[in-house]
Amino acid sequence: MLDELRFEQPVGTVPISHRGESLALLKGLGAHALRLELEVRLPAVAEAGRVLILESDLYAPAGAGSLLWLGSAAVTVPFEPGAVEQPHLQYVLPNTLVRALEERRYGDLHLELNVRAVLPQASVHPGCPDVRLRLNIAENHWLRELEGLGRSLGVEMLVPFPADDRPGRKAADHLLQAQRRLREDDIDGALLSARRALEYIERNSGWGRPGKKPKRERNVGERWAVIRKALEEQTAVGPRQGGADKTFTHTRVDVETLITLTAALIRLVD
């Protein structure tokens, strides 16, 4: 996508663009960095001084014409007349925003970048109007970047992202807390948070308990209720008695699996 930063003469226009394949997601702990590379073609004028400052805001379409703000970033570029610069802009995205991007995506990932430029040493008016770049990130490129973030984000991507007024939001919040505790290696704390999510599902699902009704006579809601109860039993904290008088404790994989299965039930409630 090619656009132009428009300064007053004699600086004139500065062509600016972005290549979709240059987007990168850099792995972090609970938050990641989204990095974009721009291309800026500087005019062959000497009056602009020695530096160009680029300030930016990154957005994602959120439906009905609204935008989801992802963050701000700024970078200083050396102003060498006639040169082509390729500065990087970097935005910190918590896991919740990465998930929100993925849930709102259909096919390619679409982003919008507002860029403002300042020439603080220019002999003319140093600023210019905002330029909006519409970025199109190919789906296969975006998915490769997500895969590079590792298995923990893969589990987190499964947790639904309900709106504030949806019934599943409270359960999802408990499950996100379970994930945060799991990242801190707090296995028992993660289990307790997952249990709270399951208890919320029980109160708000409307699924009746089957009691002693034969399995073949249970309706769909009663069958989901049995599955929910089985998951809740798996959230018991601490050593438990196993077969042949052996005790066992939950592993990280156990908790990841509980979170994944509970997330699926939240989708039914929401």
Solvent accessible surface area in square Angstrom, and as a share of the most:
residue,aa,sasa,rsa
1,M,114,0.51
2,L,119,0.59
3,D,48,0.25
4,E,54,0.24
5,L,0,0.00
6,R,148,0.54
7,F,14,0.06
8,E,97,0.44
9,Q,135,0.60
10,P,59,0.37
11,V,4,0.02
12,G,8,0.08
13,T,51,0.29
14,V,0,0.00
15,P,34,0.22
16,I,0,0.00
17,S,19,0.12
18,H,10,0.05
19,R,105,0.38
20,G,17,0.17
21,E,108,0.48
22,S,20,0.13
23,L,2,0.01
24,A,16,0.12
25,L,14,0.07
26,L,64,0.32
27,K,136,0.58
28,G,34,0.33
29,L,161,0.80
30,G,19,0.19
31,A,32,0.24
32,H,10,0.04
33,A,13,0.10
34,L,0,0.00
35,R,79,0.29
36,L,0,0.00
37,E,28,0.12
38,L,1,0.01
39,E,37,0.16
40,V,0,0.00
41,R,119,0.43
42,L,8,0.04
43,P,26,0.16
44,A,87,0.68
45,V,30,0.17
46,A,86,0.67
47,E,79,0.36
48,A,0,0.00
49,G,25,0.24
50,R,191,0.70
51,V,43,0.25
52,L,0,0.00
53,I,50,0.25
54,L,0,0.00
55,E,63,0.28
56,S,1,0.00
57,D,22,0.11
58,L,0,0.00
59,Y,47,0.18
60,A,3,0.03
61,P,58,0.36
62,A,37,0.29
63,G,44,0.43
64,A,119,0.93
65,G,82,0.78
66,S,57,0.37
67,L,64,0.32
68,L,42,0.21
69,W,137,0.48
70,L,5,0.02
71,G,9,0.08
72,S,67,0.43
73,A,17,0.13
74,A,70,0.55
75,V,34,0.20
76,T,79,0.46
77,V,3,0.01
78,P,73,0.46
79,F,8,0.03
80,E,103,0.46
81,P,70,0.44
82,G,48,0.46
83,A,30,0.23
84,V,71,0.41
85,E,40,0.18
86,Q,93,0.41
87,P,14,0.09
88,H,87,0.39
89,L,2,0.01
90,Q,94,0.42
91,Y,3,0.01
92,V,108,0.62
93,L,0,0.00
94,P,55,0.34
95,N,10,0.05
96,T,48,0.28
97,L,36,0.18
98,V,0,0.00
99,R,1,0.00
100,A,1,0.01
101,L,2,0.01
102,E,40,0.18
103,E,69,0.31
104,R,96,0.35
105,R,35,0.13
106,Y,194,0.74
107,G,33,0.31
108,D,48,0.25
109,L,6,0.03
110,H,97,0.43
111,L,2,0.01
112,E,21,0.10
113,L,0,0.00
114,N,24,0.12
115,V,0,0.00
116,R,71,0.26
117,A,1,0.01
118,V,46,0.27
119,L,1,0.00
120,P,69,0.43
121,Q,101,0.45
122,A,18,0.14
123,S,90,0.58
124,V,39,0.22
125,H,110,0.49
126,P,51,0.32
127,G,18,0.17
128,C,21,0.12
129,P,96,0.60
130,D,76,0.39
131,V,14,0.08
132,R,94,0.34
133,L,0,0.00
134,R,135,0.49
135,L,4,0.02
136,N,80,0.41
137,I,0,0.00
138,A,46,0.35
139,E,66,0.30
140,N,92,0.47
141,H,22,0.10
142,W,0,0.00
143,L,67,0.33
144,R,138,0.50
145,E,37,0.17
146,L,21,0.10
147,E,134,0.60
148,G,56,0.54
149,L,1,0.01
150,G,28,0.27
151,R,153,0.56
152,S,53,0.34
153,L,5,0.02
154,G,40,0.38
155,V,21,0.12
156,E,9,0.04
157,M,35,0.16
158,L,80,0.40
159,V,0,0.00
160,P,9,0.06
161,F,65,0.27
162,P,12,0.08
163,A,58,0.45
164,D,118,0.61
165,D,124,0.64
166,R,111,0.40
167,P,58,0.36
168,G,1,0.01
169,R,75,0.28
170,K,108,0.46
171,A,1,0.01
172,A,2,0.02
173,D,55,0.29
174,H,34,0.15
175,L,0,0.00
176,L,21,0.11
177,Q,59,0.26
178,A,0,0.00
179,Q,8,0.04
180,R,112,0.41
181,R,65,0.24
182,L,9,0.04
183,R,64,0.23
184,E,130,0.58
185,D,107,0.55
186,D,58,0.30
187,I,42,0.22
188,D,64,0.33
189,G,8,0.07
190,A,0,0.00
191,L,1,0.00
192,L,75,0.37
193,S,0,0.00
194,A,0,0.00
195,R,76,0.28
196,R,103,0.38
197,A,0,0.00
198,L,0,0.00
199,E,57,0.25
200,Y,36,0.14
201,I,1,0.00
202,E,60,0.27
203,R,165,0.60
204,N,66,0.34
205,S,25,0.16
206,G,76,0.73
207,W,47,0.16
208,G,40,0.38
209,R,190,0.70
210,P,22,0.14
211,G,58,0.56
212,K,209,0.89
213,K,69,0.29
214,P,76,0.48
215,K,151,0.64
216,R,228,0.83
217,E,114,0.51
218,R,49,0.18
219,N,86,0.44
220,V,107,0.61
221,G,18,0.17
222,E,15,0.07
223,R,122,0.44
224,W,83,0.29
225,A,15,0.11
226,V,57,0.33
227,I,79,0.40
228,R,9,0.03
229,K,98,0.41
230,A,52,0.40
231,L,17,0.08
232,E,15,0.07
233,E,96,0.43
234,Q,88,0.39
235,T,1,0.00
236,A,34,0.27
237,V,65,0.37
238,G,20,0.19
239,P,100,0.63
240,R,75,0.27
241,Q,118,0.52
242,G,22,0.21
243,G,63,0.61
244,A,91,0.70
245,D,123,0.64
246,K,140,0.59
247,T,90,0.52
248,F,88,0.37
249,T,84,0.49
250,H,20,0.09
251,T,75,0.43
252,R,75,0.28
253,V,90,0.51
254,D,56,0.29
255,V,0,0.00
256,E,13,0.06
257,T,66,0.39
258,L,8,0.04
259,I,0,0.00
260,T,42,0.24
261,L,84,0.42
262,T,0,0.00
263,A,1,0.01
264,A,54,0.42
265,L,5,0.03
266,I,0,0.00
267,R,129,0.47
268,L,88,0.44
269,V,21,0.12
270,D,49,0.25
